[in-house]
Structure formats: C-alpha cells, structure tokens
C-alpha cells in the first residue's frame, strides 16, 4: 500500500491511514508489520515532514510560512502514537520529493548568504528515519503503481 500526501492537512490523515494498514493486517489477518509494505510519498507542501527535527529547528519558520501552519521548531508529524517515526519503526518507508525540497531550499537560502545547493544538500542529509529523496514525488507515485502498490490519497 502506498499513500500520496501533498499538504499539511493530509499528513494527519496519512498517519492514521498507514497506522490502520498495519493494525488491520495484524488484527484481521495475523500479519506482522514486517509482512506488510507501506510507502508514504511526501510531496508538494507535505515535503518538509520528511525532514528531521534539526531541519525544523533551523528552517521551521520557512517551512511553516509556506505551508500556512503554526510555527514550530520540531517536526509536528513526529508527535503522538501515530508519528512518522512510530510508522518507521513498523517498517513504513517514506519518499521525499526532491523537486519540492529544492523549492523549500530556495526559500530557506533567500537572504541567508547560503546557496540553494548547500541547503538542499543539508536537507538530503537530514531526512526522517526510513526516508529517501525521490527525483519527484509524482514520479514516485507512478513507480509505486507500476510495482503493484495499491494507491491511497491522503491530501
């Protein structure tokens, strides 16, 4: 199963949906989490959720201004029982859009005296657990479907 999320609002849904996949497969089919494949694509304005707390501490005001959410210095998707980290612990994988990461890197670099490439490299090195940068989130969506993953949209 893979989930596509593009917004701050969608991140809460995707955490519930992915958690439900693990729970329902365990309770309904006696499958362990290692027997279930869950992939979450973080793209467009959901992309910053793919960065760890160090990046949120440094660039959180840039992320939140663009995403139109309350300013925070920690990754808000890593709070609570259905956090992205908890999902990682169950085996969920995350694809983080490189194109959107470039847009956020550009915003972070603006007026800072640091190049966009330097910020993007820093973001790449500070992904959440079980995350990989994908060339484009929408391409990862297509690749997952080519490989037989069922599609779930989380907004």
N, CA, C and O of each residue as an XYZ file, in Angstrom:
620
protein
N       0.853     -1.166      0.000
C       0.000      0.000      0.000
C       0.893      1.221      0.000
O       1.888      1.266      0.723
N       0.546      2.212     -0.805
C       1.272      3.473     -0.702
C       0.287      4.615     -0.640
O      -0.817      4.560     -1.181
N       0.736      5.659      0.046
C      -0.088      6.836      0.253
C       0.622      8.050     -0.322
O       1.830      8.221     -0.155
N      -0.139      8.878     -0.991
C       0.341     10.116     -1.574
C      -0.211     11.262     -0.744
O      -1.424     11.373     -0.562
N       0.672     12.112     -0.241
C       0.203     13.272      0.519
C       0.910     14.531      0.028
O       2.115     14.536     -0.222
N       0.123     15.595     -0.102
C       0.632     16.830     -0.705
C       0.436     18.067      0.171
O       0.818     19.166     -0.232
N      -0.149     17.911      1.359
C      -0.490     19.090      2.155
C      -0.285     18.846      3.642
O      -0.147     17.712      4.101
N      -0.270     19.948      4.374
C      -0.177     19.854      5.829
C      -1.398     19.129      6.392
O      -1.272     18.332      7.321
N      -2.561     19.398      5.841
C      -3.778     18.725      6.305
C      -3.708     17.222      6.046
O      -4.204     16.432      6.849
N      -3.106     16.826      4.948
C      -3.028     15.413      4.577
C      -2.117     14.593      5.461
O      -2.268     13.374      5.541
N      -1.171     15.241      6.131
C      -0.215     14.467      6.927
C      -0.893     13.764      8.095
O      -0.525     12.640      8.436
N      -1.870     14.403      8.706
C      -2.593     13.732      9.795
C      -3.363     12.530      9.273
O      -3.374     11.469      9.898
N      -4.010     12.704      8.117
C      -4.737     11.580      7.519
C      -3.789     10.437      7.178
O      -4.091      9.280      7.467
N      -2.663     10.741      6.577
C      -1.753      9.679      6.152
C      -1.206      8.909      7.350
O      -0.984      7.702      7.263
N      -0.991      9.593      8.451
C      -0.518      8.878      9.648
C      -1.586      7.904     10.141
O      -1.268      6.778     10.524
N      -2.846      8.328     10.134
C      -3.938      7.434     10.555
C      -4.101      6.281      9.570
O      -4.224      5.126      9.978
N      -4.101      6.591      8.281
C      -4.301      5.548      7.267
C      -3.198      4.489      7.338
O      -3.478      3.291      7.343
N      -1.944      4.941      7.394
C      -0.826      3.998      7.432
C      -0.874      3.156      8.707
O      -0.617      1.953      8.673
N      -1.202      3.792      9.821
C      -1.333      3.063     11.076
C      -2.446      2.019     10.975
O      -2.303      0.896     11.459
N      -3.553      2.404     10.342
C      -4.667      1.462     10.154
C      -4.261      0.263      9.302
O      -4.706     -0.855      9.564
N      -3.433      0.475      8.298
C      -2.981     -0.640      7.456
C      -2.219     -1.655      8.308
O      -2.456     -2.859      8.216
N      -1.305     -1.157      9.134
C      -0.556     -2.070      9.991
C      -1.478     -2.761     11.001
O      -1.398     -3.976     11.182
N      -2.345     -2.000     11.653
C      -3.234     -2.553     12.677
C      -4.221     -3.567     12.090
O      -4.380     -4.662     12.630
N      -4.881     -3.208     10.991
C      -5.883     -4.096     10.393
C      -5.257     -5.378      9.851
O      -5.870     -6.444      9.925
N      -4.064     -5.287      9.317
C      -3.404     -6.500      8.835
C      -2.974     -7.403      9.988
O      -2.954     -8.626      9.853
N      -2.631     -6.792     11.124
C      -2.261     -7.575     12.304
C      -3.500     -8.217     12.927
O      -3.502     -9.417     13.204
N      -4.554     -7.427     13.150
C      -5.730     -7.953     13.846
C      -6.643     -8.779     12.946
O      -7.268     -9.734     13.407
N      -6.725     -8.422     11.675
C      -7.639     -9.117     10.775
C      -7.027    -10.281     10.022
O      -7.732    -11.205      9.616
N      -5.699    -10.239      9.834
C      -5.053    -11.265      9.015
C      -3.844    -11.915      9.692
O      -3.153    -12.731      9.083
N      -3.594    -11.552     10.945
C      -2.462    -12.092     11.716
C      -1.121    -11.871     11.024
O      -0.216    -12.699     11.133
N      -0.996    -10.751     10.310
C       0.261    -10.420      9.649
C       1.071     -9.477     10.529
O       0.537     -8.514     11.079
N       2.341     -9.756     10.654
C       3.247     -8.868     11.377
C       3.578     -7.672     10.480
O       3.448     -7.753      9.259
N       3.998     -6.582     11.080
C       4.303     -5.378     10.293
C       5.378     -5.648      9.244
O       5.363     -5.031      8.179
N       6.306     -6.557      9.526
C       7.360     -6.871      8.547
C       6.796     -7.543      7.290
O       7.460     -7.601      6.255
N       5.554     -8.053      7.394
C       4.904     -8.716      6.260
C       4.034     -7.766      5.444
O       3.413     -8.174      4.463
N       3.990     -6.492      5.852
C       3.124     -5.501      5.217
C       4.006     -4.395      4.632
O       4.887     -3.875      5.316
N       3.770     -4.040      3.380
C       4.527     -2.950      2.762
C       3.731     -1.655      2.775
O       2.633     -1.583      2.224
N       4.295     -0.628      3.412
C       3.659      0.696      3.436
C       4.694      1.727      2.988
O       5.792      1.817      3.537
N       4.312      2.490      1.987
C       5.153      3.557      1.452
C       4.350      4.845      1.488
O       3.188      4.865      1.083
N       4.963      5.926      1.973
C       4.310      7.231      2.031
C       5.133      8.206      1.199
O       6.325      8.393      1.443
N       4.487      8.826      0.214
C       5.146      9.837     -0.613
C       4.803     11.205     -0.028
O       3.634     11.577      0.068
N       5.831     11.942      0.356
C       5.680     13.294      0.893
C       6.103     14.264     -0.198
O       7.286     14.371     -0.523
N       5.125     14.972     -0.763
C       5.450     15.891     -1.853
C       4.697     17.204     -1.698
O       3.862     17.347     -0.805
N       4.983     18.133     -2.543
C       4.419     19.478     -2.530
C       4.558     20.050     -1.111
O       5.667     20.074     -0.577
N       3.480     20.504     -0.498
C       3.601     21.120      0.826
C       3.649     20.120      1.975
O       3.666     20.530      3.136
N       3.671     18.838      1.688
C       3.895     17.831      2.730
C       5.375     17.461      2.821
O       5.781     16.757      3.746
N       6.174     17.923      1.879
C       7.593     17.571      1.805
C       8.361     17.822      3.098
O       9.109     16.940      3.519
N       8.221     18.981      3.756
C       9.031     19.220      4.960
C       8.837     18.196      6.079
O       9.692     18.082      6.956
N       7.739     17.457      6.067
C       7.549     16.428      7.082
C       8.575     15.300      6.921
O       8.733     14.472      7.818
N       9.253     15.268      5.808
C      10.302     14.286      5.581
C      11.650     14.681      6.163
O      12.616     13.927      6.041
N      11.736     15.854      6.798
C      12.990     16.326      7.380
C      12.961     16.182      8.895
O      11.910     16.324      9.520
N      14.109     15.904      9.477
C      14.194     15.671     10.916
C      14.083     16.972     11.719
O      14.030     18.065     11.156
N      14.050     16.826     13.030
C      13.870     17.972     13.919
C      14.996     19.002     13.796
O      14.761     20.192     14.009
N      16.204     18.571     13.460
C      17.300     19.533     13.288
C      16.980     20.516     12.161
O      17.294     21.702     12.263
N      16.358     20.024     11.090
C      15.995     20.910      9.981
C      14.805     21.788     10.341
O      14.714     22.935      9.903
N      13.894     21.244     11.139
C      12.761     22.054     11.600
C      13.247     23.136     12.553
O      12.727     24.252     12.528
N      14.228     22.832     13.387
C      14.776     23.846     14.294
C      15.430     24.972     13.498
O      15.348     26.141     13.873
N      16.069     24.611     12.415
C      16.797     25.591     11.604
C      15.900     26.318     10.611
O      16.019     27.533     10.448
N      15.006     25.593      9.947
C      14.208     26.162      8.848
C      12.706     26.122      9.094
O      11.923     26.399      8.185
N      12.298     25.780     10.307
C      10.875     25.629     10.600
C      10.043     26.842     10.238
O       8.923     26.695      9.748
N      10.561     28.034     10.467
C       9.777     29.236     10.138
C       9.571     29.370      8.635
O       8.541     29.880      8.193
N      10.539     28.918      7.847
C      10.387     28.921      6.383
C       9.344     27.887      5.978
O       8.454     28.174      5.177
N       9.458     26.683      6.534
C       8.505     25.621      6.213
C       7.083     26.042      6.557
O       6.178     25.959      5.726
N       6.901     26.492      7.786
C       5.549     26.780      8.260
C       4.910     27.964      7.544
O       3.698     27.976      7.327
N       5.715     28.959      7.176
C       5.166     30.100      6.438
C       4.635     29.648      5.086
O       3.552     30.068      4.677
N       5.374     28.804      4.392
C       4.952     28.310      3.078
C       3.776     27.347      3.198
O       2.887     27.340      2.346
N       3.769     26.536      4.251
C       2.728     25.535      4.449
C       1.478     26.120      5.101
O       0.427     25.481      5.136
N       1.605     27.331      5.611
C       0.488     28.027      6.278
C      -0.020     27.255      7.501
O      -1.216     27.021      7.675
N       0.961     26.870      8.346
C       0.643     26.222      9.616
C       1.355     26.991     10.728
O       2.186     27.858     10.458
N       1.023     26.669     11.978
C       1.640     27.337     13.121
C       3.143     27.063     13.143
O       3.587     25.945     12.881
N       3.911     28.095     13.459
C       5.370     27.982     13.514
C       5.775     27.003     14.608
O       5.237     27.041     15.715
N       6.708     26.142     14.298
C       7.207     25.155     15.250
C       8.668     24.856     14.923
O       9.100     25.003     13.779
N       9.401     24.446     15.911
C      10.822     24.123     15.741
C      11.063     22.618     15.751
O      12.211     22.173     15.751
N       9.994     21.838     15.760
C      10.109     20.379     15.656
C       9.113     19.900     14.607
O       8.122     20.572     14.322
N       9.383     18.752     14.049
C       8.520     18.165     13.024
C       7.203     17.743     13.677
O       7.181     16.783     14.448
N       6.101     18.447     13.380
C       4.835     18.129     14.042
C       4.282     16.748     13.699
O       3.416     16.246     14.415
N       4.752     16.134     12.642
C       4.281     14.794     12.271
C       4.987     13.708     13.071
O       4.690     12.523     12.915
N       5.915     14.109     13.921
C       6.597     13.131     14.766
C       6.128     13.205     16.211
O       6.864     12.863     17.137
N       4.898     13.653     16.387
C       4.302     13.709     17.726
C       3.168     12.694     17.807
O       2.481     12.444     16.817
N       2.978     12.124     18.960
C       1.857     11.208     19.177
C       2.179      9.777     18.807
O       3.257      9.476     18.294
N       1.239      8.913     19.071
C       1.413      7.477     18.846
C       1.487      7.079     17.388
O       2.069      6.047     17.053
N       0.904      7.886     16.517
C       0.948      7.588     15.085
C       1.946      8.510     14.372
O       1.696      8.978     13.261
N       3.066      8.757     15.028
C       4.088      9.624     14.447
C       4.747      8.941     13.251
O       4.678      7.720     13.106
N       5.378      9.727     12.410
C       6.107      9.147     11.280
C       7.216      8.232     11.790
O       7.506      7.206     11.174
N       7.839      8.597     12.912
C       8.883      7.747     13.477
C       8.308      6.417     13.952
O       8.927      5.371     13.762
N       7.123      6.451     14.571
C       6.482      5.200     15.004
C       6.151      4.331     13.793
O       6.323      3.112     13.830
N       5.678      4.958     12.726
C       5.401      4.207     11.498
C       6.682      3.631     10.917
O       6.692      2.504     10.423
N       7.768      4.404     10.975
C       9.072      3.893     10.522
C       9.455      2.650     11.296
O       9.972      1.686     10.733
N       9.194      2.683     12.597
C       9.511      1.535     13.445
C       8.742      0.283     13.065
O       9.181     -0.832     13.347
N       7.600      0.467     12.428
C       6.810     -0.671     11.956
C       7.219     -1.092     10.546
O       6.750     -2.109     10.036
N       8.094     -0.304      9.920
C       8.587     -0.654      8.590
C       8.135      0.248      7.462
O       8.483      0.002      6.308
N       7.369      1.287      7.760
C       6.949      2.203      6.693
C       8.168      2.896      6.098
O       9.124      3.232      6.797
N       8.103      3.096      4.796
C       9.142      3.818      4.067
C       8.565      5.139      3.578
O       7.362      5.253      3.341
N       9.431      6.132      3.429
C       8.995      7.458      3.012
C       9.798      7.927      1.810
O      11.023      7.808      1.783
N       9.097      8.461      0.815
C       9.720      9.099     -0.331
C       9.518     10.601     -0.202
O       8.388     11.069     -0.063
N      10.607     11.354     -0.248
C      10.562     12.812     -0.076
C      10.894     13.457     -1.420
O      11.942     13.179     -2.003
N      10.016     14.306     -1.903
C      10.139     14.918     -3.223
C      11.345     15.858     -3.309
O      11.428     16.839     -2.570
N      12.272     15.555     -4.210
C      13.453     16.401     -4.409
C      13.081     17.728     -5.052
O      13.695     18.752     -4.750
N      12.095     17.729     -5.924
C      11.710     18.982     -6.574
C      11.134     19.963     -5.562
O      11.510     21.135     -5.550
N      10.232     19.496     -4.719
C       9.672     20.369     -3.690
C      10.736     20.730     -2.652
O      10.734     21.840     -2.121
N      11.636     19.801     -2.367
C      12.738     20.106     -1.445
C      13.571     21.259     -1.988
O      14.022     22.120     -1.232
N      13.774     21.272     -3.307
C      14.503     22.375     -3.935
C      13.785     23.698     -3.752
O      14.419     24.730     -3.533
N      12.465     23.669     -3.841
C      11.680     24.898     -3.635
C      11.846     25.387     -2.202
O      12.053     26.580     -1.978
N      11.759     24.477     -1.225
C      11.934     24.875      0.169
C      13.372     25.317      0.434
O      13.597     26.239      1.217
N      14.340     24.676     -0.203
C      15.744     25.084     -0.059
C      15.950     26.492     -0.598
O      16.681     27.292     -0.014
N      15.306     26.785     -1.706
C      15.396     28.124     -2.293
C      14.833     29.179     -1.343
O      15.426     30.245     -1.176
N      13.711     28.890     -0.732
C      13.114     29.818      0.228
C      14.020     30.000      1.447
O      14.172     31.114      1.949
N      14.619     28.913      1.920
C      15.494     28.977      3.088
C      16.791     29.721      2.780
O      17.334     30.414      3.640
N      17.277     29.577      1.566
C      18.542     30.215      1.188
C      18.392     31.710      0.939
O      19.348     32.471      1.089
N      17.208     32.120      0.566
C      16.954     33.521      0.231
C      17.386     34.447      1.377
O      16.873     34.360      2.493
N      18.323     35.316      1.079
C      18.775     36.309      2.043
C      19.659     35.776      3.162
O      20.006     36.522      4.078
N      20.028     34.507      3.107
C      20.815     33.919      4.194
C      22.314     33.895      3.914
O      23.110     33.647      4.819
N      22.702     34.153      2.663
C      24.110     34.064      2.302
C      24.573     32.648      2.026
O      25.760     32.413      1.802
N      23.646     31.706      2.039
C      23.940     30.303      1.761
C      23.312     29.956      0.418
O      22.246     30.469      0.079
N      23.964     29.089     -0.346
C      23.423     28.724     -1.650
C      22.274     27.734     -1.510
O      22.167     27.011     -0.519
N      21.426     27.720     -2.517
C      20.320     26.769     -2.561
C      20.868     25.345     -2.526
O      20.333     24.489     -1.821
N      21.937     25.090     -3.285
C      22.519     23.746     -3.312
C      23.017     23.310     -1.942
O      22.898     22.138     -1.584
N      23.577     24.246     -1.169
C      24.062     23.907      0.177
C      22.896     23.541      1.095
O      22.985     22.583      1.863
N      21.804     24.303      1.015
C      20.632     23.990      1.843
C      20.027     22.661      1.407
O      19.664     21.840      2.249
N      19.917     22.443      0.099
C      19.344     21.188     -0.399
C      20.188     19.999      0.031
O      19.643     18.958      0.399
N      21.497     20.133     -0.009
C      22.376     19.059      0.443
C      22.161     18.780      1.935
O      22.145     17.626      2.365
N      21.997     19.846      2.712
C      21.737     19.696      4.140
C      20.398     18.985      4.382
O      20.305     18.111      5.245
N      19.381     19.354      3.633
C      18.078     18.688      3.763
C      18.184     17.208      3.418
O      17.615     16.362      4.109
N      18.915     16.896      2.345
C      19.090     15.491      1.933
C      19.743     14.655      3.034
O      19.434     13.475      3.201
N      20.640     15.278      3.772
C      21.378     14.565      4.821
C      20.589     14.483      6.129
O      21.043     13.853      7.084
N      19.436     15.101      6.178
C      18.665     15.165      7.420
C      17.215     14.745      7.208
O      16.286     15.440      7.621
N      17.037     13.609      6.566
C      15.707     13.049      6.364
C      15.286     12.257      7.602
O      16.128     11.822      8.388
N      13.984     12.077      7.764
C      13.492     11.247      8.853
C      13.913      9.798      8.600
O      14.342      9.445      7.502
N      13.786      8.986      9.616
C      14.147      7.574      9.516
C      13.337      6.893      8.410
O      12.147      7.162      8.247
N      13.986      6.022      7.662
C      13.388      5.251      6.568
C      12.929      6.118      5.399
O      12.055      5.711      4.633
N      13.508      7.305      5.255
C      13.131      8.183      4.146
C      14.243      8.237      3.110
O      15.429      8.126      3.424
N      13.819      8.411      1.870
C      14.741      8.545      0.747
C      14.242      9.689     -0.119
O      13.038      9.860     -0.307
N      15.176     10.467     -0.642
C      14.819     11.544     -1.558
C      14.503     10.913     -2.912
O      15.275     10.102     -3.424
N      13.373     11.288     -3.480
C      12.979     10.811     -4.805
C      13.125     11.965     -5.788
O      12.949     13.117     -5.390
N      13.441     11.705     -7.055
C      13.604     12.805     -8.006
C      12.396     13.739     -8.052
O      12.545     14.957     -8.144
N      11.216     13.164     -7.987
C       9.974     13.940     -7.936
C       8.922     13.053     -7.278
O       8.807     11.872     -7.605
N       8.167     13.616     -6.364
C       7.158     12.828     -5.663
C       6.142     12.210     -6.598
O       5.734     11.063     -6.413
N       5.732     12.965     -7.603
C       4.732     12.451     -8.537
C       5.284     11.278     -9.346
O       4.532     10.379     -9.722
N       6.588     11.282     -9.615
C       7.214     10.156    -10.320
C       7.219      8.927     -9.400
O       6.982      7.808     -9.856
N       7.488      9.138     -8.119
C       7.457      8.027     -7.158
C       6.063      7.421     -7.072
O       5.919      6.209     -6.911
N       5.043      8.256     -7.177
C       3.664      7.768     -7.189
C       3.473      6.802     -8.363
O       2.932      5.709     -8.192
N       3.913      7.203     -9.532
C       3.800      6.350    -10.716
C       4.602      5.071    -10.595
O       4.132      3.999    -10.978
N       5.820      5.177    -10.061
C       6.677      3.994     -9.915
C       6.060      2.990     -8.935
O       6.123      1.781     -9.161
N       5.470      3.487     -7.858
C       4.833      2.577     -6.894
C       3.677      1.830     -7.554
O       3.495      0.634     -7.325
N       2.896      2.536     -8.374
C       1.789      1.883     -9.063
C       2.306      0.860    -10.069
O       1.712     -0.207    -10.219
N       3.397      1.166    -10.756
C       3.982      0.204    -11.701
C       4.393     -1.089    -11.010
O       4.358     -2.162    -11.612
N       4.783     -0.980     -9.741
C       5.253     -2.141     -8.998
C       4.132     -2.827     -8.206
O       4.396     -3.688     -7.366
N       2.893     -2.441     -8.478
C       1.766     -3.152     -7.910
C       1.262     -2.654     -6.574
O       0.390     -3.285     -5.977
N       1.785     -1.541     -6.084
C       1.274     -0.998     -4.814
C      -0.128     -0.433     -5.018
O      -0.403      0.211     -6.030
N      -1.004     -0.675     -4.063
C      -2.337     -0.082     -4.071
C      -2.200      1.380     -3.654
O      -1.381      1.719     -2.800
N      -3.004      2.233     -4.261
C      -2.912      3.676     -4.078
C      -3.915      4.174     -3.047
O      -5.078      3.771     -3.043
N      -3.439      5.065     -2.165
C      -4.307      5.737     -1.214
C      -3.943      7.214     -1.195
O      -2.774      7.559     -1.020
N      -4.905      8.074     -1.368
C      -4.640      9.520     -1.375
C      -4.980     10.089     -0.013
O      -6.054      9.835      0.533
N      -4.056     10.859      0.526
C      -4.265     11.428      1.863
C      -4.323     12.948      1.848
O      -4.336     13.567      2.912
N      -4.356     13.553      0.698
C      -4.500     15.013      0.607
C      -3.296     15.809      0.928
O      -3.337     17.038      0.874
